[in-house]
């Protein structure tokens, strides 16, 4: 059985705090059929210098201005040669050196899938991060009736087959945050998925999507309407309910975070 070539694409901008840990987590992988691509949006900090230290082990990288995350994803996609593509941002890291090797076996077995995805855990924003307080592990088996309302595929742990891009196109650059959700919604109920119960990736809490969650949910609403996943009125109701949950969650964190050490554990579900 021929093991697939996997393209891992990291997009970043002014990411000097954590980009090196992301790079090292990719280069430490035991799986050999990986090409690593980094698209930097013209960082003004030390990010390009950090990337340059590793350029001999990169398939491609550049540092120049772009039009945002979706455009950077598309720039990485244009350079990628892999059978499967994984988009791992600069706040993310692969948790185990055998993670890609484990997933590659599933990719080889499920070559008819559009996306094969594992799980993601939120981490604290520290040099040596820990699981974020009270956050659940993201990623579970895909169901259309749920996915049409809420994105349950963590893109940091999702391997998308090259043929899916050929079929539905690249990322819509009018989206600032929800481009991955919009991209998967294009297939609607015909999206072919395979879930792997492996916690593959850690994502540091407080990234762009978390800071702008209400705006992100508004983009989810637009993606749902554009792709006819939900009728307009139901997308609006869904948006308002989820915004309410955000504020309820913020209140819960305010009250419960001081006690998190007693109720939070890495293997929670």
Secondary structure per residue as TSV (DSSP state, phi and psi in degrees):
chain	resnum	aa	ss	phi	psi
A	1	X	-	360.0	121.5
A	2	X	-	-73.7	122.1
A	3	X	-	-77.1	142.1
A	4	X	-	-78.3	155.5
A	5	X	-	-83.2	129.5
A	6	X	E	-114.2	125.8
A	7	X	E	-97.3	122.4
A	8	X	E	-107.1	125.5
A	9	X	E	-118.4	122.9
A	10	X	E	-111.9	124.6
A	11	X	E	-108.1	143.6
A	12	X	E	-155.4	162.7
A	13	X	S	-158.8	122.2
A	14	X	S	47.9	56.8
A	15	X	-	-114.4	30.4
A	16	X	T	-59.6	-26.0
A	17	X	T	-64.7	-38.7
A	18	X	T	-129.3	-7.2
A	19	X	H	-59.6	-36.2
A	20	X	H	-65.3	-37.3
A	21	X	H	-66.5	-38.0
A	22	X	H	-61.4	-49.2
A	23	X	H	-59.0	-48.2
A	24	X	H	-62.6	-34.8
A	25	X	H	-66.8	-29.7
A	26	X	H	-78.1	-47.7
A	27	X	H	-68.8	-18.4
A	28	X	T	-83.8	-1.3
A	29	X	-	-66.5	140.4
A	30	X	S	-75.3	-20.5
A	31	X	-	-77.9	128.4
A	32	X	S	-87.5	-24.7
A	33	X	-	-88.7	63.4
A	34	X	E	-126.6	134.0
A	35	X	E	-113.8	136.0
A	36	X	E	-114.4	127.2
A	37	X	E	-123.6	133.1
A	38	X	E	-123.8	127.3
A	39	X	E	-114.8	107.1
A	40	X	E	-102.4	134.3
A	41	X	-	-83.9	30.2
A	42	X	-	83.6	46.6
A	43	X	-	-58.7	143.7
A	44	X	S	-98.9	-1.8
A	45	X	S	-100.0	-153.5
A	46	X	S	-84.4	4.7
A	47	X	H	-54.0	-50.8
A	48	X	H	-59.6	-36.9
A	49	X	H	-65.3	-38.4
A	50	X	H	-65.6	-45.4
A	51	X	H	-61.6	-40.7
A	52	X	H	-59.7	-29.1
A	53	X	T	-61.4	-24.8
A	54	X	T	-111.8	9.3
A	55	X	G	-63.0	-25.4
A	56	X	G	-67.4	-17.4
A	57	X	G	-107.6	7.6
A	58	X	-	-102.4	144.0
A	59	X	S	-74.1	-32.1
A	60	X	E	-167.2	146.0
A	61	X	E	-157.5	155.0
A	62	X	E	-150.2	163.6
A	63	X	E	-132.9	101.3
A	64	X	-	-158.7	157.2
A	65	X	-	-60.3	144.5
A	66	X	-	-134.2	-175.7
A	67	X	S	-98.8	14.2
A	68	X	-	126.7	-177.0
A	69	X	H	-62.6	-45.9
A	70	X	H	-62.2	-41.8
A	71	X	H	-62.8	-42.4
A	72	X	H	-63.5	-40.5
A	73	X	H	-57.1	-45.6
A	74	X	H	-66.1	-35.1
A	75	X	H	-64.9	-40.2
A	76	X	H	-66.1	-42.1
A	77	X	H	-58.5	-39.2
A	78	X	H	-65.0	-26.0
A	79	X	H	-91.7	-19.1
A	80	X	-	-75.8	140.9
A	81	X	-	-112.5	-1.6
A	82	X	-	-71.6	158.7
A	83	X	S	-73.5	-29.4
A	84	X	E	-132.3	148.0
A	85	X	E	-125.6	136.6
A	86	X	E	-124.6	129.6
A	87	X	E	-104.7	106.4
A	88	X	-	-115.6	109.2
A	89	X	-	-81.2	174.6
A	90	X	T	-74.8	-10.0
A	91	X	T	-93.0	0.5
A	92	X	E	-108.4	159.0
A	93	X	E	-152.0	147.7
A	94	X	E	-76.0	130.2
A	95	X	S	-79.8	-31.1
A	96	X	S	-130.2	145.9
A	97	X	T	-68.9	-16.2
A	98	X	T	-98.2	4.0
A	99	X	H	-60.3	-49.2
A	100	X	H	-66.6	-38.0
A	101	X	H	-60.2	-42.7
A	102	X	H	-63.1	-45.7
A	103	X	H	-68.7	-33.8
A	104	X	H	-59.9	-35.4
A	105	X	H	-63.1	-37.5
A	106	X	H	-71.7	-36.0
A	107	X	H	-63.1	-41.7
A	108	X	H	-65.0	-33.1
A	109	X	H	-81.9	-20.8
A	110	X	-	-123.4	57.0
A	111	X	T	-72.9	-7.6
A	112	X	T	-91.9	-4.5
A	113	X	-	-78.0	150.7
A	114	X	S	-82.1	-36.7
A	115	X	E	-146.2	133.7
A	116	X	E	-116.9	122.6
A	117	X	E	-134.8	148.3
A	118	X	E	-106.5	-145.2
A	119	X	E	-121.0	161.3
A	120	X	E	-133.9	142.3
A	121	X	E	-120.7	139.0
A	122	X	E	-77.4	138.0
A	123	X	E	-119.8	158.6
A	124	X	-	-72.9	158.8
A	125	X	S	-90.8	75.0
A	126	X	S	-134.3	164.7
A	127	X	T	-62.6	-38.9
A	128	X	T	-117.3	84.1
A	129	X	-	-72.4	157.5
A	130	X	-	-123.1	162.3
A	131	X	B	-54.9	133.6
A	132	X	-	-65.9	145.1
A	133	X	T	-58.0	132.7
A	134	X	T	64.5	16.0
A	135	X	-	-97.7	133.1
A	136	X	-	-82.1	159.6
A	137	X	-	-72.8	133.2
A	138	X	B	-93.9	140.5
A	139	X	-	111.8	119.4
A	140	X	-	-155.7	170.5
A	141	X	-	-50.2	139.9
A	142	X	-	-80.2	134.4
A	143	X	-	-134.0	128.8
A	144	X	H	-58.5	-43.3
A	145	X	H	-63.4	-25.7
A	146	X	H	-85.4	-44.5
A	147	X	H	-64.3	-30.7
A	148	X	T	-67.4	-16.2
A	149	X	T	-102.7	-32.3
A	150	X	S	-150.7	140.6
A	151	X	-	-76.1	116.4
A	152	X	-	-114.8	13.4
A	153	X	-	-105.9	108.2
A	154	X	-	-72.2	111.1
A	155	X	G	-62.3	-25.8
A	156	X	G	-65.9	-19.3
A	157	X	G	-117.7	16.8
A	158	X	E	-110.7	123.5
A	159	X	E	-100.3	115.4
A	160	X	E	-101.1	132.0
A	161	X	E	-72.2	139.6
A	162	X	H	-51.6	-42.0
A	163	X	H	-62.2	-25.3
A	164	X	H	-66.8	-40.9
A	165	X	H	-63.9	-39.4
A	166	X	H	-61.3	-32.8
A	167	X	H	-81.8	-42.2
A	168	X	H	-112.5	-7.1
A	169	X	-	93.2	-175.6
A	170	X	S	-85.6	-160.3
A	171	X	-	-84.5	142.9
A	172	X	-	-77.1	114.7
A	173	X	T	-78.0	-0.8
A	174	X	T	-79.1	-12.2
A	175	X	-	-91.4	135.5
A	176	X	S	-92.9	-30.6
A	177	X	S	-128.4	-39.3
A	178	X	T	-95.3	24.1
A	179	X	H	-63.7	-32.7
A	180	X	H	-71.4	-41.0
A	181	X	H	-63.2	-47.6
A	182	X	H	-57.4	-40.3
A	183	X	H	-64.0	-42.2
A	184	X	H	-75.3	-31.0
A	185	X	H	-65.7	-21.0
A	186	X	T	-60.4	-29.7
A	187	X	T	-83.6	-10.2
A	188	X	G	51.1	-137.0
A	189	X	G	-69.9	-8.6
A	190	X	G	-90.6	3.8
A	191	X	-	-61.9	126.7
A	192	X	-	-98.0	113.0
A	193	X	E	-120.8	157.1
A	194	X	E	-138.8	121.1
A	195	X	E	-95.9	135.4
A	196	X	E	-119.6	117.1
A	197	X	E	-76.4	67.2
A	198	X	E	-129.8	125.4
A	199	X	E	-78.2	97.9
A	200	X	E	-92.9	-37.9
A	201	X	E	-128.7	142.6
A	202	X	E	-105.9	134.3
A	203	X	E	-118.8	121.5
A	204	X	E	-66.9	127.0
A	205	X	T	-64.6	149.7
A	206	X	T	95.9	12.0
A	207	X	-	-72.0	-173.0
A	208	X	H	-58.7	-42.9
A	209	X	H	-68.0	-36.9
A	210	X	H	-69.2	-42.7
A	211	X	H	-63.7	-29.1
A	212	X	T	-119.7	43.1
A	213	X	H	-62.2	-38.9
A	214	X	H	-64.2	-42.7
A	215	X	H	-63.8	-37.2
A	216	X	H	-64.3	-43.1
A	217	X	H	-63.7	-34.2
A	218	X	H	-64.6	-36.4
A	219	X	H	-70.2	-36.6
A	220	X	H	-57.0	-45.0
A	221	X	H	-58.2	-45.1
A	222	X	H	-63.4	-40.4
A	223	X	H	-64.2	-39.7
A	224	X	H	-63.7	-40.7
A	225	X	H	-72.5	-45.5
A	226	X	H	-59.8	-37.7
A	227	X	T	-96.3	9.4
A	228	X	T	55.4	33.7
A	229	X	S	-75.5	-34.7
A	230	X	S	-137.3	147.1
A	231	X	-	-65.9	156.0
A	232	X	H	-54.4	-45.0
A	233	X	H	-64.3	-38.3
A	234	X	H	-73.4	-34.6
A	235	X	H	-62.4	-36.8
A	236	X	H	-67.7	-43.6
A	237	X	H	-62.8	-45.4
A	238	X	H	-58.6	-41.9
A	239	X	H	-60.7	-46.9
A	240	X	H	-67.2	-38.1
A	241	X	H	-63.5	-44.0
A	242	X	H	-70.9	-34.5
A	243	X	H	-63.3	-42.2
A	244	X	H	-58.9	-39.0
A	245	X	H	-66.3	-34.2
A	246	X	H	-59.8	-48.7
A	247	X	H	-69.2	-34.7
A	248	X	H	-64.2	-39.1
A	249	X	H	-65.9	-39.6
A	250	X	H	-61.3	-41.0
A	251	X	H	-64.5	-42.6
A	252	X	H	-61.9	-41.4
A	253	X	H	-63.3	-40.3
A	254	X	H	-59.5	-40.5
A	255	X	H	-79.7	-40.3
A	256	X	H	-97.3	-21.7
A	257	X	G	-55.0	-37.0
A	258	X	G	-60.6	-20.7
A	259	X	G	-104.9	8.7
A	260	X	H	-61.4	-33.8
A	261	X	H	-62.0	-21.7
A	262	X	H	-88.4	-21.7
A	263	X	H	-121.8	-0.5
A	264	X	-	-104.1	134.6
A	265	X	-	-147.1	147.5
A	266	X	T	-59.8	-32.5
A	267	X	T	-93.7	19.5
A	268	X	-	-67.6	159.5
A	269	X	-	-123.6	360.0
